[in-house]
Amino acid sequence: MFHFDYLTENTCSKVISMDIDGDIIKNIEFMGGCNGNLKTIPLLMDGWTVDQIEAKLSGIICGRRPTSCSDQLAKAVRAGYLASKDPNYKSPLEEEA
């Protein structure tokens, strides 16, 4: 199981945290953002594959923003999947410490 933290852009949430088991996404958690939505999205997406999440959530926007927390999750799962294959990957949260 690979743990991944994604720093979001242009959303109220600041970090999306998840565990990746092969291409299955588990334990999604948003830090910051709209409380109700960010509790619901992880419940619905837990156990889905990277491809399934990308297919459903990519391109969703929020108001005038060019992205949304859902769209950022689609980006995060792909980035996490790729990072899980990189033996030299370091979390951006570790680099900030």
Secondary structure, 3 states (H helix, E strand, C coil): CEEEEEECCCCCCCEEEEEEECCEEEEEEEECCCHHHHHHHHHHHCCCEHHHHHHHHCCCCCCCCCCCHHHHHHHHHHHHHHHHCCCCCCCHHHHHC
